[in-house]
Amino acid sequence: MPTAKGNIAVIGKIQRAVGIRGDVSVESFSSFPDRWTLGKGLKTLFLGDDEETAEPVEVCKVSVLRGSIILRFTSVKTREAAEGLRGKYLFIESSDLHPLSEDEFYVHDLIGMEIVDASGNSRGAVSDVLFMPANEVLIVSNGNHEELIPFIHDAIESVDLRSRSIRLKALDGLFEGRDSKTSQGDANRHRHRVSSNTRGSARRKHPQASASKRLAPGRRS
């Protein structure tokens, strides 16, 4: 899975062609309802398989059809051309990301951050984020071993973007092979929030989103 670059962040994925004029249906990875409004950084997007190949594309129309977001690009005129875009990702410039509140972080900022336990020992790095019903869960990788850490105030002491580290509180059983159900079960108290362009309780299958995550339930850019 490619890592989001500093200048663009993923906000959606093209699902299929709609109609005969080149419109496409988009799966949104954003938590913000106004993300898909012309203007607000949407008029010019970047389209590609990943951040490295994404090229600018101009949006000329946005509509909603039976709950699905429909986009039309000025350069796409036919259904055949629209079908060729199936599976490609849509990105915005990072400068167009929504500002976040305190204790809220974008997923692509969390990925790769070092996890430090209450004793000061490094426990690995964040490799992914799961969106669970109660809260987000950090997947922490250390070699071939993975741990699940609930992204909540009860478990997280601090998140330092400058040092790229997350310090944990002392929490019994945190590194004793607890499964995702246990991690989720502890998560109902004082949750931090992450915002992200991602959604669902499974691992993300797209470039790392500009989702914003709070030490609480998740959001997406």
Secondary structure by P-SEA (a helix, b strand, c coil): cccccccccccccccccccccbbbbbbccccccccccccccccccccccccccbbbbbbccccccccbbbbbbcccccaaaaaaaccbbbbccccccccccccbbbccccccbbbbcccccccbbbccccccccbbbbbcccccbbbbbcccccccccccccccbbbbcccccccccccaaaaaaacccbbbbbbcccccccccccccccbbbcccbbbcc
